[in-house]
Structures are given as C-alpha cells and as structure tokens.
Amino acid sequence: MRRWLHMAVIVLALPALAQAAEPAANEVLIRMDERRARAAGIDVTRVQAEAGTTQTMLPGTVIVPPQQLRIVAAPAAGLVEAVLVAPNEPVRAGQPLARLRSTDLLEAQRTYLQALSGEALARQRLSRDEQMFRERIIAERRLLTTRAEADFARTTLQEREQMLALLGMAEADIATLKSSRRMAAALTVTAPEDGVVLETRTSAGERVAASAPLFSIARLTPLWVNLQVPLPQAMVIEPGTRMSVPGTQAQGEVVRLGRSVDPATQSVTAVVEVTDGAGSLRPGQVVTAAVALRPNGTPQWRVPAGAVVRHAGKSWVFVKAQDGFRAKPVTVIAETASDSSIRAGLAPDDQVAMRGILTLLAELTDVYGG
C-alpha cells in the first residue's frame, strides 16, 4: 500500500516539475548537454545584483528650440547700406539691425501718397454730394455712387499703409510720411524680439532680394540637447528622466523620445530641455551627458559585456538551465567595454553564458527565427 502511495505522489509531482522546466512565454529553450557545451567553448558566470540609480553616458548636440529661433528677412529688395550688429551680440526688440536702400520702398511710398490724395478727394466729393442731396439738388443714386467711391478710396489707402508696414516702416515713420509727404529712400531692419544674433547672412554693399534671410536671432533659455540613445537603452529612457552635462551647470529632463530610428546608428533621439545652467551651453556644441536611470521595479544585474547579444531587435542573455540554456530577452540600460547593466527577471544564483555565444546565437536563430 505504501508503495502505491509513493508512486502516486511521484506521478502527481511530474506535471509540476515539467511546468517548472518550461521557459517563460518570452524565452527560448535551447537544449544542449554538458559535453556539447564544453565542445562549443561555452563558459558561464554568475550574475551580479545592482541597486540604486544607474548613470549612463550618451552623446548629444545642443540646439535652439524651434519656437525660440527667428529668421529676420529683407522686407524688400535693395542694397544693404550698413550692418549694425555682429554675431553673438545680444539685441533688444526693435533694435536696428541693418539699413536697406530700396526702390521698392520708394514705389510703395509713392502709391501710398497717391492713395492718400485720392482718399482726401473722395471724402471731399462725398461731403459735397451729401450737402447737395440734402438740398435736393442731386438724386440719391449719385450719392450712393459717391459713397462707394469714398469707401474704395479709404480701403485702398489702408492697403497701401499695410504695405508700408510689411516693408518694415514703423508707425512713426508712416505718420511722418503722411504729414510731411517726403519719401525716405532707406528703411531700417529691426529685431523682432529680444535675443542673441546667432548668424549674420549679409554684409554692407550687398544687394539682396525680397525675403532673403539676413539674420538669425534666438532666445537661448531654455536650450535643447538632442541625445542619441542606442535602441536597446531607449526602453529605459522616458519623459522626466534627469540629465546633466559633466563639467557644466547644465541640468534638465527628457521631454520627448523619438519614434523613428536612425538607420546608420540604430539610435533614437531623446530631446532634453535644459532650464538650469543653460548659459553654460552653446548652440551646436557636442556634449556627453550623464543620464540618470531610475529603478522601475525590475531587478537590475551586471554581466560581462560579451554575455549580451542582439537578435531580432532585442537584447538577449543565455541563462544556464538543467537541460541547456534559456535565451532570455533583457533591457540594456548601460554598457562599458567590460560590463553591461541589464534589467531582467533573473535570480541571484543564475549563471549566464559569457563565451561561446556564437553557437547559442545560431541555435536561437534556428528556433526563434531571424
């Protein structure tokens, strides 16, 4: 009787043992006995637990946020008489940047003065006809026609005035032109807002076309740093991740992680907004940033750099099992020439393959697919 009970316990335990031996849904079991593993030169090592925040160093480039960059263009075609600012010079809104002599400006002033005279004449005609209509000298139809002509003359004058404003004439200059009727041959190009002149694209004596870019002006606080994040590490970079630039006071956090991958470098772009210490950075500067990777609840381990392989868009390690190896996908958060920091559901006594990886990778390709 005891013998049958003992056999029953063994039979009931077999399914549980078989289930424990099965790999997880995202793992691949590679069956390999000890003799074959030794022949392939496979060596294993025990994983080392890591705790706390991990830093990784990533390359990046400092840029000006697009909404803070302004291109000042020539309002009209003409000759640049003088350039009044230099690159890297701070400017205030309305500060003169250059003087431009333009025949287009003269033509716009001429048509404005012509419209001004036409509008005054139309007002006089309307006033006269209204008086004559009240005295019943003219018919209502003539008064309506005169009113339409006055409205058209007023609209034309407003159009010509807006044209002068588009050409860069200030309201005070337009008022002076209206009162004195003396045309100016040159106009002053001014800064649209406070900032720093990043680039001067013209020089005195140069002829420029209408809308030709003359200056680049930018506000330099805050700045952006475009970090190049290797694809395996992109899964642990998220909005809010803190970044600093060693040797400077610059600090910020990730505001956006790109979705597209650079085919040449297999990296994605993480945009970091630097609000603290932005003055210690320069647009176009190449930096190496320290990115703090916060724990997310998944255990973190350190393994030899050769223990991690890339396959099918994932990073893998080969964990020693009773009947071979379990190819397990992991998240790489930092890499050096000798070690890699990974996040994965491993145990402290797990061992991973560190040499002879090519044989296991070939087996993984056969089982998992390329």
C-alpha positions as CSV (number, residue, x, y, z in Angstrom):
1,M,0.0,0.0,0.0
2,R,2.8,2.4,0.9
3,R,4.5,1.6,-2.4
4,W,1.4,2.6,-4.4
5,L,1.0,5.8,-2.5
6,H,4.7,6.7,-3.1
7,M,4.2,6.1,-6.8
8,A,1.1,8.2,-6.8
9,V,3.0,11.1,-5.3
10,I,5.7,10.8,-7.9
11,V,3.1,10.7,-10.7
12,L,1.3,13.8,-9.3
13,A,4.6,15.7,-9.0
14,L,5.7,15.1,-12.6
15,P,3.4,17.7,-14.2
16,A,4.6,20.4,-11.7
17,L,8.2,19.6,-12.5
18,A,7.6,19.7,-16.2
19,Q,5.8,23.0,-15.9
20,A,8.8,24.5,-13.9
21,A,11.2,23.3,-16.6
22,E,9.2,25.1,-19.3
23,P,10.7,28.5,-20.3
24,A,8.6,31.7,-19.9
25,A,6.5,32.9,-22.8
26,N,9.1,35.3,-24.0
27,E,12.1,32.9,-23.5
28,V,13.5,30.3,-25.9
29,L,14.8,27.0,-24.5
30,I,18.0,25.8,-26.3
31,R,18.6,22.1,-25.4
32,M,22.3,21.3,-25.0
33,D,24.1,18.8,-22.9
34,E,27.3,19.4,-21.0
35,R,29.5,17.6,-23.4
36,R,28.3,19.7,-26.4
37,A,28.6,22.9,-24.3
38,R,32.2,22.2,-23.5
39,A,32.9,21.4,-27.1
40,A,31.5,24.7,-28.2
41,G,33.7,26.5,-25.6
42,I,30.8,27.9,-23.7
43,D,31.8,29.4,-20.3
44,V,29.3,30.7,-17.8
45,T,29.4,33.3,-15.0
46,R,27.1,34.3,-12.1
47,V,25.1,37.5,-12.5
48,Q,25.8,40.3,-10.0
49,A,22.9,42.3,-8.5
50,E,22.9,46.0,-8.8
51,A,20.9,48.5,-6.8
52,G,20.2,52.2,-6.9
53,T,20.1,54.7,-9.7
54,T,22.4,53.9,-12.6
55,Q,24.0,56.6,-14.8
56,T,24.7,56.1,-18.5
57,M,26.7,58.5,-20.7
58,L,25.2,59.5,-24.0
59,P,26.4,61.8,-26.8
60,G,24.2,64.8,-27.7
61,T,24.1,68.1,-29.6
62,V,22.9,71.4,-28.2
63,I,20.3,73.1,-30.3
64,V,17.9,76.1,-30.0
65,P,14.2,75.1,-29.7
66,P,12.5,75.9,-33.0
67,Q,9.9,78.2,-31.3
68,Q,12.8,80.4,-30.0
69,L,14.5,80.9,-33.3
70,R,13.6,83.8,-35.6
71,I,14.9,84.5,-39.1
72,V,15.0,88.2,-40.0
73,A,14.5,88.6,-43.7
74,A,14.8,91.5,-46.1
75,P,11.4,93.2,-46.3
76,A,12.1,94.4,-49.8
77,A,14.8,94.0,-52.5
78,G,17.6,96.5,-52.3
79,L,21.1,97.4,-51.3
80,V,22.4,96.8,-47.8
81,E,23.9,100.2,-46.7
82,A,25.1,99.1,-43.3
83,V,25.0,96.1,-40.9
84,L,24.6,97.4,-37.3
85,V,25.1,94.2,-35.3
86,A,27.6,91.4,-35.1
87,P,27.2,87.7,-34.5
88,N,26.8,86.6,-30.8
89,E,25.6,90.2,-29.9
90,P,22.6,90.5,-27.6
91,V,19.8,92.6,-29.1
92,R,16.5,94.0,-27.8
93,A,13.2,94.1,-29.6
94,G,13.1,97.0,-32.0
95,Q,16.8,97.5,-32.1
96,P,18.2,98.4,-35.5
97,L,20.0,95.6,-37.3
98,A,20.7,97.0,-40.7
99,R,19.8,99.8,-43.1
100,L,18.5,98.9,-46.5
101,R,18.1,101.2,-49.5
102,S,15.3,100.0,-51.7
103,T,13.5,101.2,-54.9
104,D,10.5,99.0,-53.8
105,L,10.2,101.2,-50.7
106,L,10.1,104.3,-52.9
107,E,7.4,102.8,-55.1
108,A,5.4,101.8,-52.0
109,Q,5.6,105.3,-50.6
110,R,4.6,106.8,-53.9
111,T,1.5,104.7,-54.2
112,Y,0.7,105.4,-50.6
113,L,0.8,109.2,-51.1
114,Q,-1.2,108.7,-54.3
115,A,-3.9,106.8,-52.3
116,L,-3.7,109.4,-49.6
117,S,-4.6,112.1,-52.1
118,G,-7.3,110.0,-53.7
119,E,-8.9,109.3,-50.3
120,A,-8.9,113.0,-49.4
121,L,-10.5,113.9,-52.7
122,A,-13.1,111.2,-52.3
123,R,-14.0,112.5,-48.9
124,Q,-14.4,116.0,-50.3
125,R,-16.7,114.7,-53.0
126,L,-18.8,112.7,-50.6
127,S,-19.2,115.8,-48.3
128,R,-20.2,118.0,-51.2
129,D,-22.7,115.4,-52.6
130,E,-24.2,114.8,-49.2
131,Q,-24.9,118.6,-48.9
132,M,-26.3,118.7,-52.4
133,F,-28.5,115.7,-51.7
134,R,-29.9,117.4,-48.5
135,E,-30.7,120.4,-50.7
136,R,-32.4,118.1,-53.2
137,I,-30.0,119.2,-56.0
138,I,-28.9,115.6,-56.9
139,A,-30.5,112.3,-56.9
140,E,-29.9,109.6,-54.3
141,R,-28.3,107.4,-56.9
142,R,-25.4,109.8,-57.4
143,L,-24.9,110.0,-53.6
144,L,-24.7,106.2,-53.4
145,T,-22.1,106.1,-56.1
146,T,-20.0,108.8,-54.4
147,R,-20.2,106.9,-51.1
148,A,-19.0,103.7,-52.8
149,E,-16.1,105.6,-54.4
150,A,-15.1,107.0,-51.0
151,D,-15.2,103.6,-49.4
152,F,-13.0,102.2,-52.1
153,A,-10.5,105.1,-51.7
154,R,-10.4,104.5,-47.9
155,T,-9.8,100.8,-48.4
156,T,-7.0,101.4,-51.0
157,L,-5.3,103.8,-48.5
158,Q,-5.4,101.2,-45.8
159,E,-4.0,98.6,-48.1
160,R,-1.1,100.9,-49.1
161,E,-0.4,101.7,-45.4
162,Q,-0.3,98.0,-44.6
163,M,2.2,97.5,-47.5
164,L,4.5,100.1,-45.9
165,A,4.3,98.3,-42.6
166,L,5.2,95.0,-44.3
167,L,8.2,96.7,-45.9
168,G,9.4,97.5,-42.4
169,M,8.3,101.1,-41.9
170,A,7.4,101.9,-38.3
171,E,4.2,103.6,-37.4
172,A,6.0,106.8,-36.5
173,D,7.8,106.8,-40.0
174,I,4.4,106.3,-41.7
175,A,2.9,109.2,-39.7
176,T,5.9,111.4,-40.7
177,L,5.4,110.5,-44.4
178,K,1.7,111.3,-44.1
179,S,2.3,114.7,-42.6
180,S,5.4,115.8,-44.5
181,R,4.9,113.9,-47.7
182,R,8.6,113.4,-48.0
183,M,9.7,109.9,-49.1
184,A,12.6,108.1,-47.5
185,A,15.0,106.1,-49.7
186,A,16.1,103.7,-47.0
187,L,14.5,101.6,-44.3
188,T,15.8,100.2,-41.0
189,V,15.6,96.5,-40.4
190,T,14.9,95.9,-36.6
191,A,15.0,93.0,-34.2
192,P,11.5,91.3,-33.8
193,E,12.2,90.3,-30.2
194,D,14.9,90.1,-27.5
195,G,17.6,87.5,-28.2
196,V,21.2,86.9,-29.4
197,V,22.3,87.2,-33.0
198,L,23.4,83.7,-33.9
199,E,24.3,84.4,-37.6
200,T,24.7,87.3,-39.9
201,R,24.0,86.3,-43.5
202,T,24.6,89.6,-45.3
203,S,27.2,92.4,-45.4
204,A,27.3,96.1,-46.3
205,G,27.2,96.7,-50.1
206,E,25.4,93.5,-50.9
207,R,22.3,93.5,-53.0
208,V,19.5,91.3,-51.6
209,A,16.2,90.0,-52.9
210,A,12.9,90.4,-51.1
211,S,12.5,87.8,-48.3
212,A,16.3,87.0,-48.4
213,P,17.4,85.9,-44.8
214,L,19.6,88.5,-43.2
215,F,20.0,87.5,-39.5
216,S,19.2,84.6,-37.2
217,I,18.1,85.6,-33.7
218,A,17.4,83.3,-30.9
219,R,16.4,83.2,-27.2
220,L,18.9,80.9,-25.5
221,T,17.0,80.0,-22.4
222,P,16.0,77.2,-22.3
223,L,18.0,75.1,-24.7
224,W,17.5,71.6,-26.0
225,V,20.0,68.7,-26.1
226,N,19.3,66.0,-28.7
227,L,20.7,62.8,-27.2
228,Q,21.5,59.8,-29.3
229,V,20.1,56.8,-27.4
230,P,21.1,53.3,-28.6
231,L,18.0,51.3,-29.4
232,P,18.5,48.8,-26.5
233,Q,18.6,51.6,-24.0
234,A,15.6,53.5,-25.4
235,M,13.2,51.4,-23.4
236,V,14.5,52.8,-20.1
237,I,14.6,56.5,-21.2
238,E,11.2,58.2,-20.6
239,P,9.9,61.7,-20.2
240,G,11.0,63.1,-16.9
241,T,14.4,61.3,-16.9
242,R,17.0,63.7,-15.5
243,M,20.2,64.6,-17.4
244,S,23.3,66.7,-16.6
245,V,26.4,67.7,-18.5
246,P,29.6,67.0,-16.5
247,G,31.8,70.0,-16.1
248,T,29.0,72.4,-16.5
249,Q,25.9,73.6,-14.5
250,A,23.5,72.4,-17.2
251,Q,20.7,70.2,-16.0
252,G,17.4,69.2,-17.5
253,E,15.0,66.4,-18.2
254,V,13.7,64.4,-21.2
255,V,10.6,66.0,-22.7
256,R,10.2,63.7,-25.7
257,L,11.6,60.4,-27.1
258,G,11.7,60.0,-30.8
259,R,9.8,57.2,-32.5
260,S,12.0,56.8,-35.6
261,V,15.3,55.1,-35.7
262,D,18.4,56.3,-37.4
263,P,19.3,53.6,-39.9
264,A,23.0,54.3,-39.7
265,T,23.5,54.4,-35.9
266,Q,20.4,52.4,-34.8
267,S,19.6,55.0,-32.2
268,V,16.7,57.2,-31.4
269,T,16.7,60.9,-30.4
270,A,15.7,61.9,-26.8
271,V,15.0,65.7,-26.5
272,V,16.2,67.1,-23.2
273,E,15.1,70.6,-22.2
274,V,17.8,72.4,-20.2
275,T,16.5,75.0,-17.9
276,D,19.1,75.1,-15.2
277,G,22.6,76.3,-16.3
278,A,21.6,76.8,-20.0
279,G,24.0,79.7,-20.1
280,S,27.0,77.2,-19.9
281,L,26.0,75.6,-23.2
282,R,26.3,76.9,-26.7
283,P,24.1,76.0,-29.7
284,G,25.9,73.5,-31.9
285,Q,28.0,72.2,-29.1
286,V,28.6,68.5,-28.9
287,V,28.3,67.2,-25.3
288,T,28.5,63.9,-23.4
289,A,25.5,63.8,-21.0
290,A,25.1,61.8,-17.8
291,V,21.6,60.3,-17.8
292,A,20.2,59.0,-14.5
293,L,18.1,55.8,-15.0
294,R,15.7,55.3,-12.2
295,P,14.7,51.8,-11.0
296,N,11.3,50.6,-12.3
297,G,10.7,47.6,-10.2
298,T,12.6,45.1,-12.5
299,P,15.7,43.6,-10.9
300,Q,19.0,45.1,-12.2
301,W,22.1,43.0,-12.8
302,R,25.6,43.4,-14.0
303,V,27.0,40.9,-16.6
304,P,30.1,40.8,-18.8
305,A,29.7,42.8,-22.0
306,G,30.1,39.6,-24.1
307,A,27.1,38.0,-22.4
308,V,24.6,40.2,-24.2
309,V,23.8,39.6,-27.8
310,R,21.4,41.4,-30.2
311,H,18.9,39.4,-32.3
312,A,15.5,40.2,-33.9
313,G,15.5,43.7,-32.5
314,K,16.0,42.6,-28.9
315,S,18.9,42.1,-26.4
316,W,19.4,38.6,-25.0
317,V,21.4,36.6,-22.4
318,F,21.7,32.9,-22.3
319,V,20.8,31.6,-18.8
320,K,22.2,28.2,-17.7
321,A,19.4,25.7,-17.3
322,Q,19.2,22.0,-16.3
323,D,18.9,20.7,-19.9
324,G,20.7,23.6,-21.8
325,F,20.2,27.3,-21.9
326,R,17.3,29.7,-21.7
327,A,17.6,32.6,-24.2
328,K,16.0,35.5,-22.2
329,P,15.3,39.0,-23.5
330,V,16.7,41.7,-21.3
331,T,16.7,45.5,-21.3
332,V,20.2,47.1,-21.5
333,I,20.5,50.3,-19.5
334,A,24.2,50.9,-19.6
335,E,27.3,49.5,-21.4
336,T,31.0,49.7,-21.0
337,A,33.9,47.9,-22.7
338,S,33.8,45.2,-20.0
339,D,30.4,45.2,-18.4
340,S,26.7,45.7,-19.2
341,S,23.9,46.7,-16.8
342,I,20.7,44.9,-17.6
343,R,17.2,44.7,-16.2
344,A,15.6,41.3,-16.3
345,G,13.7,38.8,-14.2
346,L,16.8,36.8,-13.0
347,A,17.7,35.2,-9.7
348,P,20.9,35.8,-7.7
349,D,22.2,32.3,-8.4
350,D,21.6,32.4,-12.2
351,Q,24.5,31.9,-14.5
352,V,24.8,33.3,-18.0
353,A,27.0,32.4,-20.9
354,M,29.9,34.7,-21.4
355,R,31.9,32.9,-24.1
356,G,31.0,30.6,-26.9
357,I,28.0,32.8,-27.6
358,L,28.0,32.3,-31.4
359,T,26.9,28.7,-31.0
360,L,24.0,29.7,-28.8
361,L,23.1,32.6,-31.1
362,A,22.9,30.2,-34.1
363,E,20.6,27.9,-32.1
364,L,18.5,30.9,-31.2
365,T,18.2,31.9,-34.8
366,D,17.1,28.4,-35.8
367,V,14.4,28.3,-33.1
368,Y,13.3,31.9,-32.9
369,G,13.8,33.0,-36.5
370,G,15.9,35.8,-38.0
